[in-house]
Amino acid sequence: MNLCYLYFIESYLIVNFLTMKKLKTTLLIYLMTFGLSVQAQTYNEYEVSFDNRIHHEMDIKIKFSNLENKVLEVRMSRTSPGRYALHEFAKNVYAVEATDSKGNILDITRPNPHQWNVSGHDGTVNFKYTLYANRAGGTYSGVDETHAHLNIPATFAFARNLGHRPVKVKYNIPDGSNWKVATQMKTMDDGTFYAPDTYYFMDSPTEIADFHLRERMLDGQNIRLALHTPATDAEVDAYFEEVMGIVEQQMKVFGELPDFDFGEYTFLSCYVPNASGDGMEHRNSTYVVSSKPLNRPLGKTSMGTMSHEFFHCWNVERIRPKSLEPFDFEEANMSGELWFAEGFTSYYTNLIRARSGSISKEQYVNSVGGAVSYVMNAPGRTFHTPIEMSYQAPFVDAARSVDPVNRNNTFISYYTYGSVLGLALDMTLRTMDRGLNLDDYMKMVWQTLGKQEIPYTVRDLEAVLNEYAGNNFGSEFFGKYIFKSEMPDYTSLFKKMGVNFDLADPTAPSLGNGVRINNGIGSMTQNATIGGPLYKAGIEREDKIIAMAGTKLTEVKRVDEILKSFKPGDQIEVEIERWGNKMTKTVTLGASKARRSSWDVNADNKAAQRREAWLAKK
């Protein structure tokens, strides 16, 4: 391989660095195999210090070298892999300075809030800044005297047009801290950490702390748990065994683990009081975060999140929507496939726990009905299909706004919506009694698309389902439930699977909304639900509810104390105050539509067999 060919490859990667992750990893291995040292490449070099960590600050230096004679555009990301909304990470950057190779101060201009343009350099720019970081979670960063919790886009600036270059990071560990570094990046001989390009770097969260470490080889690859929390060795051992039980059952769904870059997958688990509960998937790692009190036993902390995020190493990281390729670090990322990427993953989250023994089979069965009930009764289905719900992610995925929205009437979480559709598809396939199930469909999607890392569209998923189940089964399912908002017959499907699905309390009267009493004044917990009793009566969230059915709310703690003497169809008078004006509204009570699932102890043999095949350890 001559230098001209290397130059061609580098030029090709400049254009395609965001989408050619697999090629780049292959190229790196190829270069190493032929003895071409990666040290000869030009790196973007980062160095991080934590001297003022007690005040949640870190100092960051970046060296950009071998630059063309033009303005260097340095930016903070506005988004983060696994998130779809904007987060504006530049807001916590200050004390910015740039010098050339001789230490001369360089001019910096600000074309927008996220960018610093550096001019007048001599081919080298040493860019440094201070970052304030006080929200340790899956999206943001946090540093204090106990750890440095780094989501990379929230932490590190990058340079436009240099994304193809490999990255080196040096972490200056505070003296006496016993901190160690856990990340999916590769450890170099000099103690720095390596990423093949900016995309991989941005996708590589890092926990630096005195953490517990457990690891085990599985399917020829190393699965690691870096756990930052106070816990005994016995607690950590038990926790790791439970995690590995989940990992093994997920591997059974797809038949194999993905080929992890550098042969490792790392759970970065941070459970401390000042953390922000979250879970975020990445290509070869995940951040799972909990605000667990220091004195609470480790137990099963965030185990559901651990299950959810590991399933993503297939479904979304490699079985990847075409709409998310390439991932944009400068604008919001919108995808119509999140009902599958997030929703089907949510379906498997607790199903896998039931199969592994992390929860009981009966616990799982008794829990699934609530989500189905929510989606069945949500008015949002009249406005959006699952695809259109997915399009809402930039507005709801940890996005922030100050103006009121009408989400409880117009939106259903694509996590929940997709999970109950995954459940319906699995039950439908199983009750056909042809040996079909969702596991094998997911395995076919993996073999057809994910393993080759071919980004998919909704039509691709439909085509694979047609191939798997035959007779245009996929077109019918997608036509009714994905491209439209119809609901499967869950009661019948559950029954055939040995599960009851009934109204939780059919005789209970309902206002259609929750009402909270505070200091004798009632207020709705969300906007009036379209079609509900309060909505029809013309009562809204901003109204102060003074009395119901002649009883002042100062006399009760909960409105249920008043409603228990009524039945569905009864009319009651509700006294409200709206902007200083008192008025009385007539409300016709509805019947509770909430449903629940339960283990059918009287299931026939066929249904019981289906249920066992569904939930049994593989």
C-alpha positions, 0 to 999 in steps of 0.5 A, a space after each residue: 500500500 503506497 502513500 498515494 493510495 493512503 492519500 486517496 483513502 484519507 480524501 475519501 474518508 474526509 467526505 464520508 467520515 460520518 457514514 463509513 464507520 465500518 470501513 474506517 475500522 477495517 482500514 485501521 486494522 489493515 494499516 496496523 496489519 501491514 505495519 503502517 504506524 498510526 503514529 504517522 497520522 495527524 491527530 486532533 489532540 485533547 488534554 483534560 485537567 480537573 484541578 477545579 473539580 470541586 466547583 464543577 469545572 474542567 480545563 480542556 486543551 486541543 491541538 489542531 496541527 498541519 492546518 491549511 492556510 485558512 480560518 479554523 472553525 471550532 464548534 461545540 455540538 448541538 446534539 448528542 448520539 442517541 438524542 434527537 433534540 437540540 441541547 446547545 452545549 456551548 452555553 457552558 464554555 468560557 475562558 476561550 483562548 487560541 494560540 499558534 505553535 509559538 504561543 502567540 495569541 490568535 484572533 477569535 470571532 463568533 459567527 454564531 453561538 456555537 462556533 469560534 473562528 480562529 484566524 492568523 495561525 501558522 498551521 497550528 492552533 492550540 485551542 483551550 477553554 473552561 467547561 462548567 459541568 454539573 449534570 452527570 447523565 446520559 446527555 450532559 457531563 458532570 465533574 466533582 471531587 468523586 468523578 468526571 462523567 463525560 458525555 463527549 459532545 457536551 464536553 469537547 469542541 471539534 473542528 469542522 472539516 477535520 472530522 476524518 482525523 484520528 483523535 487522541 485524548 489525555 486525561 490528567 488524573 488528579 493526584 490521590 484520587 484513585 480515578 481510572 478511565 472507562 470508555 469504548 475508546 482504545 487505550 494507547 501505549 502512552 496512556 492516551 485514548 484513541 478514536 479513529 475519527 471525530 464521529 467515534 470520539 463523539 460517540 464514546 462517553 467516558 467515566 473517570 472515577 474509582 469504580 468497580 470493574 467486572 468483565 467476562 468473555 462471551 462469544 469471543 468478546 469482552 463484556 465489561 461493567 464499570 460501576 461507580 457507586 458505593 457497594 460491596 464486592 458481593 453486591 457488585 458480583 451479584 449485579 454483574 451476574 444479573 446483567 450477564 444473564 440479560 446479555 446472554 438472553 439478548 444474544 439468543 434473540 439475534 443468535 450472536 453478539 455484534 462485532 464490537 470495535 476493539 472486541 469490547 462492550 462497556 457498561 458505564 454505570 454511575 449511581 450517585 445522588 447528584 447524578 441525573 437518571 438516564 440511559 444512553 446507547 452508544 456503538 460499543 458502550 452505554 451510559 446508565 445513570 441513577 441518582 441512587 442515595 449513597 446508603 441504598 443497597 445496589 440491588 437491581 438499580 437501573 436493571 431495566 435500563 441496562 437491558 434496554 440499552 444493551 439491546 440497542 447495540 443491535 437495534 439502532 446502533 447497527 440495525 440503523 434507520 437511514 434517516 439517522 445517517 449521517 448523524 448531524 451534530 449541528 442540527 436536530 435529528 428527525 427519524 420516522 423509525 423510532 417506534 421500531 428503534 426505541 419502541 421494539 427495544 422497549 418491548 424487549 426490555 422487560 421480556 428479556 428480564 423475565 426470560 433471564 430471571 431478573 423478574 418473574 414471568 408473572 411480574 412481567 405478564 401483570 405489567 404489560 397491560 398498562 402500556 397497552 391500555 394507555 395507547 388504546 385510550 390515548 387521543 393522540 392516535 387520532 392525530 398521528 401514526 407511529 411514524 408521525 409520533 416518531 417525528 416528534 422526537 426533536 420536541 420531546 426528547 429531553 427538549 426544553 420549552 417554556 410555552 405550554 403544549 397539548 402533548 397529553 392529547 396529541 402525543 404518545 411516546 414512541 417508546 410506549 407506542 412501539 413497545 405495544 406494537 412489538 407485543 402485538 406483532 409477537 403475539 400475532 405471529 405466535 398465535 398463528 401456530 406456524 412456529 413464527 415469533 418476533 425473535 426470529 423476525 428480529 434475527 432476520 432483520 439483523 442478518 439482512 440489514 444490521 449485520 451488514 450495517 445497511 441503513 433501513 427505511 420503514 419499507 425495508 422492515 415491511 419487506 423483511 416481515 413479508 419475507 419472514 411471515 409470507 402472504 403479504 403479512 407484513 403489508 397488512 400489519 404495516 398498513 393497519 398499525 404503522 402507516 395508520 393508527 388502528 389498534 390490534 385486538 389485544 383482548 383476543 391476542 392476550 387470551 390466546 397467550 394465556 393472559 387476561 386483559 380486562 377493565 381494571 374497575 368497570 364500575 368506577 366513575 371517572 372525570 377523565 383527568 387526574 385532579 390534585 388538591 392543594 390547600 383546598 383548591 383542585 387543579 387538573 394534572 394535565 390538559 383536559 383529555 379530549 372527549 373526557 367528562 371535564 373536557 366536555 364540560 368546558 373545564 381546563 387546566 388553569 381553572 381552580 376547582 372549588 367544589 364537587 357535588 356540593 362538597 368543598 375540596 377543603 373538606 377532603 384530601 382526594 376527589 375520590 372521596 367524593 366520587 365513590 358515592 357516584 357511578 358512571 353516567 351520574 351528573 355532578 355540579 363542579 364549582 370552578 374559579 377562572 381568572 377571578 370569576 366563579 362559575 358552575 359546570 355540569 359534569 357527566 361522569 364517565 366510566 374508567 377505561 383503564 385496563 390491566 393484564 394478569 396471569 390466566 390461571 385457567 388458560 387452556 393447554 394451547 394458550 399455556 404452551 404459547 405463554 411458556 414458549 414466549 417467556 421461557 429462558 432460551 
